[in-house]
Amino acid sequence: MTATAIAPSHKAPATDADRTLLEIRGLEKRFSLSGDFLEQLKFKGGRLVREQKFVHAINGIDLDIRRGEALCVVGESGCGKSTVARIVMGLIHPSGGEIHYDGTRIDDLSTKSLMPYRRRMQMIFQNPYASLNPRMTIQQTLEEPIRLHHPDWNRQQVADKVAEVMHSVGVAPDWGKRYGHEFSGGQRQRIAIARALAVDPEFIVADEPISALDVSIQAQVLNLLMDAQQQRNLTYLFITHDLAVVEHFGTRVAVMYLGRVCEVAPTATLFATPRHPYTRALLSAIPRLEDDRPQHIRLKGEVPTPVNLPSGCVFHARCPHANARCREEVPTLIAHDGGGRVACHAIEEGRLV
Amino acid sequence: MSLLEVNYLDVRFALRRGEVQALRDVCFSLDRGERLGIVGESGAGKSVAAFSLLNLISKPGYIAGGSIRFDGQELTGLSDRALRRIRGHRISMIFQDPMMTLNPVLTIGEQMIECLKAHRRIARREARAIALRKLEQVQIPSPEARLDQYPHELSGGMRQRVIIAIALLLDPDIIVADEPTTALDVTIQAEIMALLLELCEKHNVGLILITHDLGVVSQVTQRMLVMYAGRVIEQGPTREIINDPQHPYTQGLMNALPQMATPGERLNQIPGSMPSLDNLPSGCAFHPRCAFTRHPDGSERPSCRCQVPEFVASGNCQVACHMVAEMIERERIPAEETTR
């Protein structure tokens, strides 16, 4: 079901749609909290010991992104979704695991050999106020990536490319001479999208691209992203916490909690029948326009700290269906007949349907 | 008479490049125990409206005109000393960012006791007992221990609970909450909103909820105002506005929500963006973005461009729109003719 739903209706041959563009295998990322070597030395019980503390941001993630789809990663703050985006883009290095892009492992490549991949994948950041260089004009901002990736192009070719990309995202040509601060948030995000599209990428990682924008502007930017996907046959990895956007935009959804994926499913399936207890709670928490009083599933407590990860299933302390096995054994993603995969012992054992 | 009545409120900011009018002709009222939502995008003036209730607008902003009557007392022009008897006592505020609101160098208990002692002659021990009781009300786990903790030791959701507890300390008549859950995650947001709602209902406290989230407004409030470029453009019972918005801007805002479109289809966007306050379009501030500036026969409606629309009653709602006014007028005339 998924393959046909994902395939863009025009152009791309059928075989293309089945192909996985990006594979994430056993990805792990720890951030050290303890500073450098000298700061890690502690004096305990008359002896010098070395102590290190880590934030376990990502704890073993397997994800596939197929050509032409928009995979949305959702979760609450601190669940590691932005870290996934940054590792995929090669902005930070993983502590473990592998990333394969179009069949090639890219997480261990040198900066130089990564260059061709950097052209094929681009990123759009959350805050358009911070992601545009304040000392560059819009023209310069848009030219920079083109010059970097096509050093052999002459001036005219670069200018033509900038003009084309400006036109395609609805940036007026006279904006070129102006600076980032002269524009509103929505306009800046448009420019950031133009910059990402300037080198004709095939894969775009968008980290909360509309969260900083107002409702009416969000719609404009989302439409732009969807138009770009259709025209250029793009693949998206879309990071967001806004479930309404996911329902509208995503082909498939991955729900993350404390650095693990707890459920992956085609969007329609996930929203119609969420399976993982956390997904159910998350979906029930969206404020809806229709009903007067929400019947939301209340979770016990709050998200535990990723410094001391809970044993077993990371969600067990807040889960109403947890038992002894959940406290000890880490659940793995298991495919179900709805087309998705869930990591939950209760579902596997049939305790929860 | 309502508990709070705001009439023709006019707030300006005297900037070097000239005066900017942040609020124009804002009128609304709040009954005891009523919950009112103020909705709008950034720059619409919703936060200025909330802040001006307690004259919390800092220079160069000032209240240039209009009146704010609370429980029979006029608040505009009141001295700071007199205002302090109302601020935090009878009207309290909850701000957006829970980390910015709490003092990082004082324990939670210290801050709560300080607030109580500022308003009442009260013994320390007694104040602490009240603080503890309020923390219990907001369902914080192990409240006794929290009193001696510092704000950084608590999570975002917990901090916002503490702030709600502080807002409730002196049993206020009204709580003004400015985007209280925007900085929080969805699941925490749902819990905090449910808590706020429950406490307001239980203690018969009025709530003015400022937010950009139509979903939150629809679930919490009974009446709502929609603001655009410093003006109220539509107000009425929340359910009626949500189910059947009249003003083209409110309609646009609702239709732009992803849940209003078929998944995968284009969203219904409003073209353009909100004008800046120092360069407002003439007439109706929304007219350059509005799809209804023409009559049904295609001819232009000049009033949209030249004249600021007045409020007209449409059902239980008030709408400031020339197109709506015209429609109501057209419906009324044939109705009158038939009755004659």
Contacts between the chains, C-beta under 8 A, distances in Angstrom:
chain1	res1	chain2	res2	distance
A	76	B	185	3.8
A	76	B	186	6.8
A	76	B	187	6.6
A	76	B	188	7.7
A	77	B	185	5.7
A	184	B	273	5.4
A	186	B	273	5.8
A	187	B	273	7.6
A	214	B	41	3.9
A	214	B	42	5.7
A	214	B	212	6.8
A	214	B	273	8.0
A	214	B	274	7.5
A	215	B	41	6.4
A	215	B	212	6.4
A	215	B	214	7.7
A	215	B	253	5.8
A	215	B	256	5.6
A	215	B	257	6.9
A	216	B	41	6.4
A	216	B	252	6.3
A	216	B	253	6.1
A	216	B	256	5.1
A	216	B	269	6.8
A	216	B	270	4.2
A	216	B	273	7.6
A	217	B	41	7.8
A	217	B	273	6.2
A	218	B	256	7.1
A	219	B	256	3.8
A	219	B	257	7.9
A	219	B	258	7.8
A	219	B	267	4.1
A	219	B	268	6.8
A	219	B	269	4.0
A	219	B	270	7.3
A	220	B	269	4.6
A	220	B	270	7.9
A	220	B	271	7.9
A	222	B	258	7.1
A	222	B	267	5.6
A	223	B	266	5.1
A	223	B	267	5.5
A	223	B	269	5.7
A	226	B	264	7.8
A	226	B	266	6.6
A	227	B	266	7.8
A	241	B	185	6.8
A	241	B	186	6.6
A	243	B	186	7.0
A	244	B	257	6.6
A	244	B	258	4.5
A	244	B	259	5.1
A	245	B	258	5.3
A	247	B	258	6.5
A	247	B	259	7.0
A	247	B	263	6.1
A	248	B	258	3.7
A	248	B	259	7.5
A	248	B	261	6.3
A	248	B	263	5.2
A	248	B	264	7.4
A	248	B	267	7.1
A	249	B	258	7.3
A	249	B	263	7.9
A	267	B	263	6.8
A	268	B	263	7.2
A	281	B	187	6.0
A	282	B	186	6.3
A	282	B	187	6.2
A	284	B	190	7.8
A	285	B	186	4.7
A	285	B	187	4.6
A	285	B	189	7.0
A	285	B	190	3.8
A	286	B	186	6.4
A	286	B	215	6.9
A	287	B	189	7.8
A	287	B	190	7.3
A	287	B	193	7.5
A	287	B	213	6.4
A	287	B	215	3.0
A	287	B	216	4.8
A	287	B	218	7.2
A	287	B	219	5.4
A	288	B	215	5.9
A	288	B	218	7.5
A	288	B	219	7.3
A	288	B	259	8.0
A	289	B	214	6.2
A	289	B	215	5.8
A	289	B	218	5.0
A	289	B	242	5.6
A	289	B	254	7.6
A	289	B	257	7.6
A	289	B	259	7.2
A	291	B	219	7.8
A	292	B	219	7.1
A	292	B	239	7.4
A	293	B	219	6.9
A	294	B	190	6.9
A	294	B	194	7.6
A	294	B	219	5.7
A	296	B	190	4.9
A	296	B	194	7.3
A	298	B	191	6.6
A	299	B	187	6.0
A	301	B	141	7.5
A	302	B	155	5.3
A	302	B	157	5.9
A	302	B	158	7.3
A	302	B	188	7.2
A	303	B	155	7.9
A	303	B	185	8.0
